[in-house]
Amino acid sequence: MGDFYYVYVLFSLKDNKFYIGFTNDIKRRMREHNQGKNPSTSYRLPLELIYYEAHLNKEDVRRRERYFKTTKGKTTLRQLLRESLKNHF
């Protein structure tokens, strides 16, 4: 089996907003985000990983990332994570 690619959703505890991205190393990427190395999220710390999906193909994961960034995709995420968001945050 080959390497995995991940689409992930972070939740900012500072502004209660989502950040959606993709990577081939989710642990490294989380470290980078929480160390403030990503300009898109450095001012929104702390961040929590609340969802991720693993894919075998980079194009599939990029397509999923683009979908999650649409209005319909954000609605899907909120529905998928409704209980987690309500109980945890």
N, C-alpha and C positions, 0 to 999 in steps of 0.2 A: 504494500500500500504506500502511496506517495505522501508527500507533505500535505498538511491541511492549511486552508486559508479560513480566516474567521471574520465574520461581520459581528460587530459588538455594539452594545448600547451602554453608555455611561449616564449616570444621573448625577447632576451637580447638587450637592447639599447646600450650596450657597444661593443659587438662583432657581432651584427646582426645575431645571430644564434638562432635556436629553442632549447627548452628543453621540453621533453615530459615525463609526469608522470601520476600516478593515485592516487586517494585518496577517502576517504568516507566523507571528510569535506573540500570542496574547499576553503572556506574563511580562515580556520585555516592554510591550506597548503600554501596559498598565503602569509599570514603573516610570516610563517616560512621562506619561500624563500626570501622575501624582507627584513627580519631581519638578513639574512646571516646565518641561522641555518642549511642550507643544503650544505654540502661540494661541491656537484656537481655544484651548482649555486652561491655560495657565492662570487666568484671572477668575476661574470658576471653581477653584479647589475648595474643599475636597470633593473627589469624585468616587462614585461606587459603580462597579461593574454589576449591571442588573440583568443582562441578557447577552447571549452570544449564540451563534450558529457556526458549525464547522462545515466546510465544503472542500471537495477535492480539486476544484477548478477555480482559478483566479477570476475568470470572467463571470462565473456563476456568483461568486461572492460580491463582485463589484455591482452586478445587476441587482442583487438583493440589497446592497447598501443604498443604491440609487432609489430603489422602491421605498425603503424605510424613511428616506428623506422627503418623500412626497407627502401631501396631506393625507391621502388614503393609507399610506404606509405608517404614518404616525398614529393614525386612528387604529390600525391593526395592532401596533405595539401597545397602545394604551389598553386595548381589549385583552390582549394576551397577558399583560402584566397587571391588570386591574387589581387583583387581590394582593399581589406583592407590593405594589405601590401604596395601597391603602393601609396595609398592615405594617409595613416597614418604614415608610417615610412620612 
